[in-house]
Amino acid sequence: MIHVDVTIMGQPYKLACKAEEERALREAANLLDKKMSAIRDAGKVKGNDRIAVMAALGMAGEFLAAKSGNGGPSMLDVQEKLDAMQKVLDNALAPQENLF
């Protein structure tokens, strides 16, 4: 195992992986950083945990759409579902924001 230093949304992380997986790990961290930074910069989602969840949902939706090929949901369908999930998260987490 080797240790790899990556930065995601300005936060440094030291991750462990097999030497042959380092490139894939760096690429995944870079993709996640771009997705999370884009969500943060859009200003619609606040809180790193919520940004991470939205990025993960978006990436999962993209993965599932690509995996399913022609018979699966369109990217528009996936985006609509993600938007609905974001509204649910916003409504569920809004009371917690008022506590601080």
KATADA-V457682 format. One record per pair of residues at least 24 apart in sequence whose ideal C-beta (glycine too) atoms are under 8 Angstrom apart, sorted by the first residue. I is the first residue (numbers start at 1). J is the second residue. Records with the same first field share a line. If there is no record, write none. Layout:
BEGIN
I=J, J
END
This chain:
BEGIN
6=30, 33
7=33
8=32, 33, 36
9=33, 36, 37, 40, 48, 51
31=59
32=59
35=59
44=86
45=86, 90
46=97
47=93, 97
50=89, 93
53=89
54=82, 86, 89
57=82, 85, 86
58=82
END
